[in-house]
């Protein structure tokens, strides 16, 4: 069962970026897939949105692993000379913020 969905952001995330992001987050929650973009942003900074689909609360291991995953995502984008996300935010099914990490 998919536990995390990573929001697509066509203006910021290309297919090879999404593949890298899914790989970097996969160790935190098992199955990670891509979802259609749901969030709109107007600011020059952007947020990488991840949606938690499980009924249970976020596992402590996932919360503890988010900062290092966010840094690795940032490093991926910087290595390609692209603007990295300013934060990684985890939302629940109802779009409520569960956790956010500044990058």
Short mmCIF file of the C-alpha atoms (twelve columns), coordinates in Angstrom:
data_MODEL
# 
_entry.id   MODEL 
# 
loop_
_atom_site.group_PDB 
_atom_site.id 
_atom_site.type_symbol 
_atom_site.label_atom_id 
_atom_site.label_alt_id 
_atom_site.label_comp_id 
_atom_site.label_asym_id 
_atom_site.label_seq_id 
_atom_site.Cartn_x 
_atom_site.Cartn_y 
_atom_site.Cartn_z 
_atom_site.pdbx_PDB_model_num 
ATOM 1   C CA . UNK A 1   0.000  0.000  0.000   1 
ATOM 2   C CA . UNK A 2   1.224  3.494  -0.839  1 
ATOM 3   C CA . UNK A 3   1.903  5.497  2.283   1 
ATOM 4   C CA . UNK A 4   3.343  8.693  0.817   1 
ATOM 5   C CA . UNK A 5   2.432  10.684 -2.269  1 
ATOM 6   C CA . UNK A 6   4.847  13.310 -3.565  1 
ATOM 7   C CA . UNK A 7   3.089  16.189 -5.287  1 
ATOM 8   C CA . UNK A 8   4.148  16.863 -8.820  1 
ATOM 9   C CA . UNK A 9   5.211  20.422 -9.541  1 
ATOM 10  C CA . UNK A 10  5.804  20.691 -13.292 1 
ATOM 11  C CA . UNK A 11  7.471  24.095 -13.048 1 
ATOM 12  C CA . UNK A 12  9.993  22.856 -10.436 1 
ATOM 13  C CA . UNK A 13  10.260 19.063 -10.651 1 
ATOM 14  C CA . UNK A 14  11.236 17.176 -13.800 1 
ATOM 15  C CA . UNK A 15  10.831 13.405 -14.145 1 
ATOM 16  C CA . UNK A 16  14.428 12.630 -13.131 1 
ATOM 17  C CA . UNK A 17  13.989 14.877 -10.082 1 
ATOM 18  C CA . UNK A 18  10.843 13.006 -9.070  1 
ATOM 19  C CA . UNK A 19  12.627 9.677  -9.439  1 
ATOM 20  C CA . UNK A 20  15.373 10.947 -7.123  1 
ATOM 21  C CA . UNK A 21  12.868 12.345 -4.603  1 
ATOM 22  C CA . UNK A 22  10.944 9.076  -4.477  1 
ATOM 23  C CA . UNK A 23  14.203 7.212  -3.903  1 
ATOM 24  C CA . UNK A 24  15.255 9.600  -1.144  1 
ATOM 25  C CA . UNK A 25  11.906 9.309  0.661   1 
ATOM 26  C CA . UNK A 26  11.310 5.600  0.039   1 
ATOM 27  C CA . UNK A 27  13.402 4.466  2.981   1 
ATOM 28  C CA . UNK A 28  11.221 6.535  5.332   1 
ATOM 29  C CA . UNK A 29  7.800  5.143  4.496   1 
ATOM 30  C CA . UNK A 30  7.995  2.188  2.177   1 
ATOM 31  C CA . UNK A 31  5.948  2.799  -0.955  1 
ATOM 32  C CA . UNK A 32  6.104  6.336  -2.333  1 
ATOM 33  C CA . UNK A 33  4.335  7.453  -5.498  1 
ATOM 34  C CA . UNK A 34  3.708  10.614 -7.473  1 
ATOM 35  C CA . UNK A 35  0.478  12.573 -7.141  1 
ATOM 36  C CA . UNK A 36  -0.986 15.378 -9.206  1 
ATOM 37  C CA . UNK A 37  -0.157 18.874 -8.029  1 
ATOM 38  C CA . UNK A 38  -2.718 20.108 -5.501  1 
ATOM 39  C CA . UNK A 39  -0.999 23.128 -3.994  1 
ATOM 40  C CA . UNK A 40  -0.521 26.519 -5.571  1 
ATOM 41  C CA . UNK A 41  2.390  28.755 -4.671  1 
ATOM 42  C CA . UNK A 42  3.024  32.342 -5.631  1 
ATOM 43  C CA . UNK A 43  6.241  32.979 -3.680  1 
ATOM 44  C CA . UNK A 44  9.671  32.640 -5.249  1 
ATOM 45  C CA . UNK A 45  10.471 29.943 -2.661  1 
ATOM 46  C CA . UNK A 46  8.687  26.644 -3.048  1 
ATOM 47  C CA . UNK A 47  7.636  23.744 -0.866  1 
ATOM 48  C CA . UNK A 48  7.907  20.062 -1.671  1 
ATOM 49  C CA . UNK A 49  4.556  18.656 -0.526  1 
ATOM 50  C CA . UNK A 50  4.237  15.049 0.564   1 
ATOM 51  C CA . UNK A 51  0.914  13.487 1.548   1 
ATOM 52  C CA . UNK A 52  0.654  10.854 4.301   1 
ATOM 53  C CA . UNK A 53  -2.077 8.368  3.390   1 
ATOM 54  C CA . UNK A 54  -2.059 6.005  6.343   1 
ATOM 55  C CA . UNK A 55  -4.709 6.180  9.046   1 
ATOM 56  C CA . UNK A 56  -2.156 6.055  11.848  1 
ATOM 57  C CA . UNK A 57  -0.068 9.042  12.943  1 
ATOM 58  C CA . UNK A 58  3.301  9.710  11.337  1 
ATOM 59  C CA . UNK A 59  5.824  7.202  12.676  1 
ATOM 60  C CA . UNK A 60  8.600  8.674  14.797  1 
ATOM 61  C CA . UNK A 61  11.132 7.167  12.394  1 
ATOM 62  C CA . UNK A 62  9.612  9.131  9.506   1 
ATOM 63  C CA . UNK A 63  9.554  12.398 11.479  1 
ATOM 64  C CA . UNK A 64  13.148 11.835 12.599  1 
ATOM 65  C CA . UNK A 65  14.270 11.077 9.040   1 
ATOM 66  C CA . UNK A 66  12.639 14.098 7.385   1 
ATOM 67  C CA . UNK A 67  15.486 16.580 8.057   1 
ATOM 68  C CA . UNK A 68  18.136 14.398 6.436   1 
ATOM 69  C CA . UNK A 69  15.822 13.530 3.522   1 
ATOM 70  C CA . UNK A 70  15.120 17.242 3.006   1 
ATOM 71  C CA . UNK A 71  18.863 17.987 2.917   1 
ATOM 72  C CA . UNK A 72  19.439 15.222 0.364   1 
ATOM 73  C CA . UNK A 73  16.593 16.585 -1.794  1 
ATOM 74  C CA . UNK A 74  18.121 20.066 -1.553  1 
ATOM 75  C CA . UNK A 75  21.538 18.694 -2.513  1 
ATOM 76  C CA . UNK A 76  20.012 16.911 -5.529  1 
ATOM 77  C CA . UNK A 77  18.575 20.175 -6.863  1 
ATOM 78  C CA . UNK A 78  21.682 22.218 -6.085  1 
ATOM 79  C CA . UNK A 79  23.843 19.609 -7.822  1 
ATOM 80  C CA . UNK A 80  21.801 20.205 -10.973 1 
ATOM 81  C CA . UNK A 81  21.918 23.997 -10.470 1 
ATOM 82  C CA . UNK A 82  18.157 24.161 -9.919  1 
ATOM 83  C CA . UNK A 83  16.288 26.045 -7.202  1 
ATOM 84  C CA . UNK A 84  15.765 23.574 -4.350  1 
ATOM 85  C CA . UNK A 85  12.645 23.564 -2.217  1 
ATOM 86  C CA . UNK A 86  12.732 25.868 0.801   1 
ATOM 87  C CA . UNK A 87  10.875 23.282 2.884   1 
ATOM 88  C CA . UNK A 88  9.486  19.769 2.832   1 
ATOM 89  C CA . UNK A 89  5.970  19.550 4.263   1 
ATOM 90  C CA . UNK A 90  3.941  16.460 5.072   1 
ATOM 91  C CA . UNK A 91  0.155  16.809 4.867   1 
ATOM 92  C CA . UNK A 92  -2.580 14.381 5.821   1 
ATOM 93  C CA . UNK A 93  -5.443 13.283 3.572   1 
ATOM 94  C CA . UNK A 94  -7.382 16.417 4.494   1 
ATOM 95  C CA . UNK A 95  -4.455 18.713 3.591   1 
ATOM 96  C CA . UNK A 96  -3.648 19.461 7.249   1 
ATOM 97  C CA . UNK A 97  0.012  20.028 8.057   1 
ATOM 98  C CA . UNK A 98  1.533  17.120 9.978   1 
ATOM 99  C CA . UNK A 99  5.184  18.109 9.800   1 
ATOM 100 C CA . UNK A 100 7.402  20.579 7.999   1 
ATOM 101 C CA . UNK A 101 11.153 20.879 7.692   1 
ATOM 102 C CA . UNK A 102 12.955 24.004 6.537   1 
ATOM 103 C CA . UNK A 103 15.732 23.160 4.115   1 
# 
